């Protein structure tokens, strides 16, 4: 299984989006997602094009959240789909070429269903309480993680733990066996993004 460590999600960042992209490329972050729910399509598309121009030909794959059309028009590397978005199969009908597709899951049944669709990865959470989403899903806690990881290993598909993860609880998440993590607020609500990124990369690598 191709575990990759940090999964960076850009949501209302303190730093410019393009600066975050440059830092992610520099440190060879595998996935960088743009998740902005309230931008117009026009603004979102231009932003996606700007970010993709930085990520292209690098080891960092640029992912657009929800918007299959924006992912296609910006030539992004992939799209991330939630439970209320298009299905993986429908998205594949629209995408003009082979793209990375990730799926969000919030309980064991959703995880099992998503893994059966053979995405490139699944997200699972929220593991802890988070204000990042206007209507957050119920907190999963760490208790289902063992079962989720067992299913993901059988399917040979990585799991990204997400939701309320920060420097105070990340060791509990790593101890539970999760090797891929998204720390949204921890990374977005600071101008010290690069130092935090390097710190967390080292911490995750020390657990492998």
C-alpha positions in Angstrom: 0.0 0.0 0.0 1.3 3.4 -0.9 1.2 5.4 2.3 2.3 9.0 1.9 2.0 10.8 5.2 0.5 14.3 5.0 -2.4 15.2 2.8 -2.7 19.0 2.6 -6.2 20.6 2.3 -6.4 24.3 1.5 -9.4 26.0 3.1 -9.3 29.7 3.8 -5.5 29.7 4.4 -3.6 32.5 6.1 -0.9 32.2 3.4 -1.6 32.7 -0.3 -2.7 29.5 -2.0 0.1 29.7 -4.5 2.7 30.0 -1.6 1.2 26.9 0.0 1.5 25.0 -3.3 5.1 26.0 -3.7 6.0 24.8 -0.2 4.1 21.5 -0.8 6.0 20.9 -4.1 9.3 21.8 -2.3 8.7 19.1 0.4 7.2 16.6 -2.0 3.7 16.4 -0.5 1.8 13.8 -2.5 -1.6 15.3 -2.4 -2.7 18.9 -2.2 -6.4 19.6 -2.2 -8.3 22.8 -2.9 -11.5 22.8 -0.8 -13.4 26.1 -1.0 -17.1 25.8 -0.7 -18.2 29.4 -1.2 -16.2 30.6 -4.2 -17.8 31.3 -7.5 -16.9 28.8 -10.3 -15.0 31.6 -12.1 -12.8 32.4 -9.1 -12.3 28.7 -8.2 -11.3 27.9 -11.8 -8.7 30.6 -11.9 -7.3 29.6 -8.5 -7.2 26.0 -9.6 -5.3 26.9 -12.7 -2.8 28.9 -10.7 -2.2 26.1 -8.3 -1.9 23.4 -11.0 0.7 25.6 -12.8 2.9 25.2 -9.7 2.2 21.5 -9.1 2.6 20.3 -12.8 5.6 18.1 -13.4 6.2 17.8 -9.7 5.6 14.9 -7.2 2.7 16.9 -5.7 -0.7 15.9 -7.2 -3.3 18.7 -7.2 -6.8 17.6 -6.2 -10.0 19.7 -6.5 -12.7 19.1 -4.0 -16.3 18.3 -5.3 -16.1 20.1 -8.6 -15.4 17.6 -11.4 -15.7 20.3 -14.1 -13.2 22.6 -12.3 -10.8 19.6 -12.0 -11.1 18.9 -15.7 -10.8 22.6 -16.9 -7.9 23.3 -14.7 -6.1 20.1 -15.7 -5.9 19.1 -12.1 -4.5 15.7 -11.2 -7.7 14.6 -9.6 -10.9 15.2 -7.7 -12.1 14.4 -4.2 -15.8 13.4 -3.8 -18.0 13.6 -0.8 -21.0 11.5 0.1 -23.3 14.1 -1.6 -21.2 14.5 -4.7 -21.2 12.6 -8.0 -20.4 8.9 -7.7 -16.9 7.8 -8.7 -18.4 6.1 -11.7 -20.3 9.2 -12.8 -17.2 11.4 -12.3 -15.1 9.1 -14.5 -17.6 9.6 -17.3 -17.0 13.3 -17.2 -13.3 13.4 -16.6 -11.4 13.8 -19.9 -8.5 11.6 -18.8 -7.5 9.2 -16.1 -7.5 11.2 -12.8 -6.9 10.5 -9.1 -10.2 10.0 -7.3 -10.6 10.2 -3.6 -13.7 9.5 -1.6 -14.9 10.8 1.8 -16.3 8.4 4.3 -17.7 8.9 7.8 -18.6 5.5 9.1 -17.7 1.8 8.6 -20.4 1.1 6.1 -19.4 4.1 3.9 -15.8 3.1 4.1 -16.6 -0.5 3.0 -18.8 0.8 0.2 -16.1 3.3 -1.0 -13.3 0.8 -0.9 -15.3 -1.5 -3.1 -15.4 1.3 -5.8 -11.5 1.1 -5.9 -10.7 4.8 -5.5 -7.1 6.0 -5.1 -7.6 6.7 -1.4 -10.4 7.3 1.0 -10.7 9.9 3.7 -12.2 8.8 7.1 -13.5 11.1 9.8 -14.0 13.4 11.5 -11.9 11.7 14.1 -12.3 14.7 16.5 -14.6 17.6 16.7 -13.9 20.2 14.0 -15.4 23.6 13.0 -14.0 23.4 9.5 -17.3 22.3 7.9 -20.5 24.2 8.3 -22.5 21.0 8.8 -20.0 18.5 10.2 -20.6 14.8 10.2 -20.8 13.0 13.5 -17.4 12.4 15.2 -16.1 8.9 14.6 -13.4 8.8 17.2 -10.6 6.3 16.9 -12.5 3.2 17.8 -13.4 2.2 14.2 -9.9 2.8 12.9 -8.7 -0.8 13.4 -11.5 -2.1 11.3 -11.2 0.6 8.6 -7.5 -0.1 8.3 -8.1 -3.8 8.0 -10.5 -3.2 5.2 -8.2 -0.8 3.5 -5.2 -3.1 3.7 -7.3 -5.9 2.1 -8.3 -3.5 -0.7 -4.7 -2.1 -0.9 -6.1 1.4 -0.8 -4.7 4.1 1.6 -6.8 5.8 4.3 -6.4 9.5 5.2 -7.5 10.3 8.8 -9.1 13.7 9.0 -11.1 15.9 11.3 -9.8 17.9 14.3 -6.2 16.5 14.2 -3.6 18.8 15.6 -0.3 18.7 17.5 -2.0 17.7 20.8 -3.7 14.5 19.5 -1.7 13.5 16.4 0.3 10.9 18.4 -3.0 9.2 19.4 -4.0 9.0 15.7 -0.6 7.6 14.7 -0.7 5.1 17.6 -4.1 3.9 16.2 -2.2 2.9 13.0 -3.2 5.7 10.6 -0.2 6.7 8.4 -1.9 9.3 6.3 -3.3 12.5 7.9 -5.0 15.8 7.0 -4.5 18.6 9.7 -6.6 21.3 8.1 -6.8 24.1 10.7 -3.3 23.4 12.1 -1.8 24.1 8.7 -4.2 26.7 7.3 -4.5 29.0 10.4 -0.9 30.0 10.5 1.8 31.9 8.6 4.3 29.4 9.9 3.0 26.7 7.5 6.4 25.4 6.2 7.9 24.9 9.7 4.8 23.1 10.9 4.8 21.0 7.7 8.4 19.9 8.2 7.7 19.2 11.9 4.8 16.9 11.2 6.5 15.2 8.3 9.4 14.2 10.7 6.9 13.1 13.4 5.0 10.9 11.0 8.1 9.4 9.5 9.4 8.5 13.0 6.3 6.3 13.5 6.9 4.2 10.3 
